[in-house]
Amino acid sequence: MAKDRLTHLNEQGEANMVDVSGKAPTKRVATAQSSITMAQAAFDAVNQGDLKKGDALGTARLAGIMAAKKTSDLIPLCHPLMLNKVEVEITPADSAPRFDIKATVSVEGKTGVEMEALTAASVAALTLYDMAKALDKAMVIGPTELLTKSGGKSGDYQRS
């Protein structure tokens, strides 16, 4: 397939799963980030663990990990992967009532883990929304973006 074509399209332009059977497994790591901005009262309640639904930060961290493991169930053309590690960090921002989420995923496999990292960060943010929506329905999620990826034929990537 030509280098300037999308890898998830066949010769007829139809969506299909990429054949990775000829690739050698390599170590691959990807890190993505997202954020969720909310009203100060909601931020304080989440940060202090003072929500009726319980520990929002712990729940969101676990949701992000679980989401990374289920990415192929959510994104139709993603390959199921045996992940080596998923780490989700959620930290309060210094300058605003916002939580910053960073998800890092690693695997030794034939395809990358960018989608798993992006899914983990996204679902962690969505879980924080769910946990705090009684206090603030106007929360804003994003941006969600890939920060880095390493391994594989396409090489390394670092967001500038």
Residue frames relative to the residue before (quaternion, step in Angstrom):
aa qw qx qy qz dx dy dz
M 1.0000 0.0000 0.0000 0.0000 0.00 0.00 0.00
A 0.5369 -0.6420 0.4432 0.3212 3.58 -0.94 0.85
K 0.5881 -0.6229 0.3996 0.3263 3.54 -1.08 0.81
D 0.7066 0.4723 -0.2666 0.4545 3.60 1.09 -0.63
R 0.5720 0.5710 -0.3877 0.4432 3.60 1.27 0.28
L 0.5501 -0.5863 0.4755 0.3571 3.53 -1.21 0.50
T 0.4746 -0.7187 0.4368 0.2598 3.58 -0.85 0.96
H 0.6959 0.4732 -0.2845 0.4592 3.62 1.12 -0.44
L 0.6159 0.4890 -0.3662 0.4975 3.57 1.24 0.42
N 0.3581 -0.7154 0.5512 0.2372 3.57 -0.98 0.82
E 0.7627 -0.3854 0.2596 0.4499 3.59 -1.32 -0.04
Q 0.6818 0.4613 -0.2819 0.4928 3.60 1.20 -0.49
G 0.5525 -0.6331 0.3809 0.3859 3.60 1.28 0.03
E 0.5038 0.6491 -0.4195 0.3860 3.58 1.27 0.27
A 0.5421 -0.6123 0.4653 0.3386 3.57 -1.13 0.67
N 0.1475 0.7721 -0.6104 0.0973 3.55 -1.01 0.85
M 0.5549 -0.5922 0.4683 0.3494 3.54 -1.28 0.39
V 0.4830 -0.6747 0.4816 0.2821 3.57 -0.90 0.95
D 0.3775 -0.7066 0.5546 0.2250 3.58 -1.01 0.86
V 0.0674 -0.8182 0.5710 0.0006 3.58 -0.48 1.21
S 0.3484 0.7896 -0.4618 0.2048 3.60 1.26 0.12
G 0.7130 0.4520 -0.2686 0.4638 3.61 1.06 -0.57
K 0.5687 0.6130 -0.3772 0.3982 3.57 1.26 -0.12
A 0.3977 -0.6779 0.5599 0.2622 3.55 -1.17 0.61
P 0.5038 -0.6390 0.4753 0.3345 3.61 -1.00 0.71
T 0.0054 0.7690 -0.6391 0.0095 3.55 -1.07 0.80
K 0.5687 -0.5560 0.4611 0.3936 3.56 -1.27 0.28
R 0.0126 -0.7918 0.6085 -0.0518 3.54 -0.85 1.05
V 0.0196 -0.7868 0.6159 -0.0358 3.55 -0.94 0.95
A 0.0093 0.7827 -0.6223 0.0073 3.57 -1.03 0.79
T 0.1166 -0.7660 0.6294 0.0598 3.53 -1.16 0.74
A 0.0380 -0.7834 0.6201 -0.0136 3.55 -0.93 1.00
Q 0.1651 -0.7821 0.5901 0.1131 3.54 -1.23 0.37
S 0.0226 -0.7401 0.6706 0.0452 3.47 -1.37 0.42
S 0.1524 -0.7694 0.6049 0.1375 3.55 -1.28 -0.06
I 0.1343 -0.7549 0.6313 0.1168 3.51 -1.33 0.28
T 0.1631 -0.7803 0.6018 0.0483 3.53 -0.76 1.15
M 0.0076 0.8143 -0.5763 0.0687 3.55 -0.92 0.95
A 0.6783 -0.4485 0.3776 0.4428 3.53 -1.33 0.11
Q 0.6384 -0.5633 0.3677 0.3740 3.56 -1.11 0.68
A 0.6487 0.5219 -0.3323 0.4432 3.62 0.93 -0.82
A 0.6559 0.4893 -0.3098 0.4842 3.60 0.98 -0.81
F 0.6282 0.5413 -0.3247 0.4549 3.57 0.97 -0.88
D 0.6730 0.4962 -0.2957 0.4620 3.58 0.87 -0.96
A 0.6575 0.5117 -0.3127 0.4562 3.60 0.94 -0.86
V 0.6558 0.4914 -0.3094 0.4824 3.59 0.96 -0.85
N 0.6892 0.5069 -0.2791 0.4360 3.56 0.83 -1.03
Q 0.7279 0.4058 -0.2280 0.5036 3.59 1.09 -0.71
G 0.4547 -0.7014 0.4408 0.3270 3.59 1.28 -0.01
D 0.4835 0.6929 -0.3919 0.3639 3.55 1.19 0.62
L 0.4024 0.6865 -0.5041 0.3356 3.58 0.80 1.02
K 0.5726 -0.6000 0.4333 0.3527 3.58 -1.11 0.65
K 0.6642 0.5119 -0.3032 0.4527 3.58 1.12 -0.67
G 0.6262 -0.5600 0.3407 0.4222 3.61 1.21 -0.20
D 0.7955 -0.3047 0.2523 0.4590 3.53 -1.32 -0.51
A 0.2371 -0.8169 0.5124 0.1177 3.57 -0.04 1.30
L 0.6752 0.5048 -0.3119 0.4381 3.59 0.88 -0.87
G 0.6645 0.4909 -0.2972 0.4786 3.58 0.97 -0.83
T 0.6471 0.5137 -0.3110 0.4697 3.55 1.00 -0.83
A 0.6624 0.5030 -0.3044 0.4642 3.59 0.94 -0.86
R 0.6240 0.5353 -0.3390 0.4574 3.58 1.00 -0.78
L 0.6789 0.4778 -0.2842 0.4797 3.60 0.91 -0.93
A 0.6281 0.5337 -0.3353 0.4563 3.59 1.01 -0.77
G 0.6389 0.5236 -0.3234 0.4616 3.58 1.00 -0.79
I 0.6468 0.5099 -0.3128 0.4731 3.58 0.96 -0.86
M 0.6710 0.4918 -0.2971 0.4687 3.57 0.87 -0.94
A 0.6427 0.5336 -0.3245 0.4437 3.59 0.98 -0.81
A 0.6191 0.5351 -0.3512 0.4549 3.60 0.96 -0.79
K 0.6773 0.5006 -0.2872 0.4563 3.57 0.97 -0.87
K 0.7410 0.3969 -0.2040 0.5018 3.60 1.17 -0.55
T 0.3017 0.8014 -0.4863 0.1739 3.61 1.22 0.13
S 0.6772 0.4987 -0.3140 0.4406 3.60 0.87 -0.85
D 0.6100 0.5281 -0.3558 0.4717 3.61 1.22 -0.30
L 0.7173 0.4524 -0.2310 0.4769 3.58 1.21 -0.55
I 0.7496 0.2981 -0.1546 0.5704 3.58 1.03 -0.85
P 0.4646 -0.7653 0.3558 0.2682 3.60 -0.23 1.26
L 0.7970 0.3304 -0.1775 0.4733 3.64 0.84 -0.81
C 0.4486 0.6723 -0.4635 0.3632 3.61 1.24 0.28
H 0.4262 -0.6814 0.5352 0.2601 3.54 -1.11 0.76
P 0.4609 -0.6296 0.5278 0.3357 3.62 -1.06 0.61
L 0.1017 -0.8189 0.5648 0.0087 3.59 -0.82 1.00
M 0.3575 -0.6732 0.5997 0.2436 3.53 -1.22 0.60
L 0.1993 -0.8312 0.5104 0.0940 3.57 0.06 1.31
N 0.4037 -0.7052 0.5317 0.2385 3.55 -1.09 0.76
K 0.8017 -0.0783 0.0980 0.5844 3.56 0.98 -0.84
V 0.0351 -0.7395 0.6713 0.0350 3.50 -1.23 0.69
E 0.0022 0.7888 -0.6138 0.0319 3.55 -0.78 1.05
V 0.0563 -0.7831 0.6194 -0.0038 3.56 -0.85 1.03
E 0.0743 -0.7856 0.6143 0.0008 3.54 -0.74 1.14
I 0.0644 -0.7750 0.6284 0.0169 3.56 -0.95 0.94
T 0.0285 0.8157 -0.5732 0.0719 3.55 -0.61 1.16
P 0.4697 -0.6482 0.5091 0.3163 3.57 -1.08 0.67
A 0.4440 -0.6809 0.5157 0.2706 3.57 -1.01 0.83
D 0.5275 -0.6468 0.4589 0.3046 3.56 -1.17 0.58
S 0.7954 0.4003 -0.1556 0.4277 3.55 0.95 -0.91
A 0.8000 0.1697 -0.0719 0.5710 3.61 1.19 -0.23
P 0.5447 -0.5732 0.4693 0.3931 3.60 -1.24 0.24
R 0.3790 0.7129 -0.4658 0.3622 3.52 0.50 1.31
F 0.2234 -0.7269 0.6292 0.1606 3.53 -1.22 0.62
D 0.2273 -0.7545 0.6041 0.1191 3.54 -0.96 0.95
I 0.1682 -0.7945 0.5825 0.0341 3.54 -0.88 1.04
K 0.0167 -0.7791 0.6266 -0.0105 3.56 -0.90 0.96
A 0.0657 -0.7972 0.6001 -0.0036 3.56 -0.80 1.05
T 0.0622 -0.7816 0.6207 0.0028 3.55 -0.89 1.04
V 0.0565 -0.7993 0.5975 -0.0305 3.54 -0.83 1.08
S 0.0349 -0.7994 0.5996 0.0172 3.57 -1.02 0.80
V 0.0028 -0.7712 0.6352 -0.0418 3.51 -1.26 0.65
E 0.2229 -0.6717 0.6649 0.2391 3.52 -1.32 0.24
G 0.3285 0.7623 -0.4808 0.2824 3.53 -0.15 1.27
K 0.6450 -0.5468 0.4061 0.3465 3.49 -1.41 -0.15
T 0.7627 0.2239 -0.1446 0.5893 3.56 1.28 -0.11
G 0.5964 -0.6406 0.3788 0.3006 3.54 -1.17 0.65
V 0.4261 -0.7094 0.5198 0.2122 3.52 -1.37 0.23
E 0.2455 0.7866 -0.5299 0.2004 3.59 1.12 0.58
M 0.6793 0.4942 -0.3009 0.4513 3.58 0.87 -0.93
E 0.6292 0.5307 -0.3379 0.4564 3.59 1.05 -0.69
A 0.6589 0.4974 -0.3079 0.4729 3.59 0.98 -0.82
L 0.6604 0.5004 -0.3016 0.4717 3.59 0.96 -0.87
T 0.6473 0.5136 -0.3130 0.4682 3.58 1.01 -0.81
A 0.6411 0.5276 -0.3249 0.4528 3.59 0.94 -0.86
A 0.6787 0.4827 -0.2957 0.4679 3.60 0.85 -0.94
S 0.6613 0.5206 -0.3031 0.4470 3.58 0.96 -0.89
V 0.7051 0.4592 -0.2740 0.4656 3.58 0.82 -0.98
A 0.5893 0.5411 -0.3774 0.4663 3.62 1.07 -0.57
A 0.6599 0.4951 -0.3044 0.4762 3.60 0.96 -0.85
L 0.6511 0.5114 -0.3135 0.4650 3.58 0.95 -0.85
T 0.6405 0.5212 -0.3236 0.4619 3.59 1.04 -0.74
L 0.6222 0.5108 -0.3439 0.4833 3.60 1.00 -0.71
Y 0.6133 0.5322 -0.3483 0.4684 3.59 1.01 -0.75
D 0.6721 0.5064 -0.2976 0.4509 3.57 0.82 -0.98
M 0.6833 0.5026 -0.2889 0.4439 3.57 0.92 -0.89
A 0.7965 0.3228 -0.1475 0.4895 3.61 1.02 -0.79
K 0.4017 0.7632 -0.4496 0.2324 3.61 1.23 -0.02
A 0.5729 0.5802 -0.3952 0.4230 3.61 1.13 -0.41
L 0.7160 0.4272 -0.2423 0.4961 3.59 1.17 -0.56
D 0.8111 0.0074 0.0401 0.5835 3.60 1.12 -0.57
K 0.1423 -0.8070 0.5700 0.0602 3.56 -0.41 1.21
A 0.6388 0.5440 -0.3183 0.4411 3.61 1.26 -0.19
M 0.2833 0.7691 -0.5263 0.2262 3.62 1.18 0.39
V 0.2311 -0.7618 0.5930 0.1212 3.55 -1.18 0.66
I 0.1927 -0.7735 0.5978 0.0843 3.54 -0.86 1.05
G 0.7201 0.4510 -0.3426 0.4008 3.54 -1.05 0.84
P 0.5198 -0.0666 -0.8254 -0.2098 1.40 -2.42 0.25
T 0.2803 -0.6967 0.6286 0.2024 3.53 -1.31 0.43
E 0.1327 0.8196 -0.5355 0.1542 3.56 -0.65 1.10
L 0.4985 -0.6162 0.5219 0.3154 3.50 -1.27 0.52
L 0.2594 -0.7766 0.5567 0.1405 3.58 -0.85 0.98
T 0.7970 -0.0948 0.1063 0.5870 3.55 0.83 -1.01
K 0.0268 0.7447 -0.6652 -0.0474 3.49 -1.38 0.30
S 0.0529 -0.7866 0.6146 0.0276 3.51 -1.14 0.69
G 0.7099 0.4298 -0.3446 0.4389 3.52 -1.24 0.57
G 0.7153 0.4591 -0.3348 0.4067 3.48 -1.31 0.35
K 0.7212 -0.4752 0.3215 0.3881 3.51 -1.38 0.29
S 0.6935 0.4843 -0.2920 0.4464 3.60 0.97 -0.77
G 0.5026 -0.6917 0.4057 0.3232 3.61 1.24 -0.08
D 0.7083 -0.4621 0.3469 0.4054 3.49 -1.36 -0.23
Y 0.1247 -0.7612 0.6327 0.0678 3.54 -1.28 0.55
Q 0.0104 -0.7648 0.6440 -0.0141 3.56 -1.04 0.85
R 0.3930 -0.7008 0.5375 0.2558 3.60 -0.72 1.05
S 0.3321 -0.7604 0.5258 0.1873 3.56 -0.89 0.93
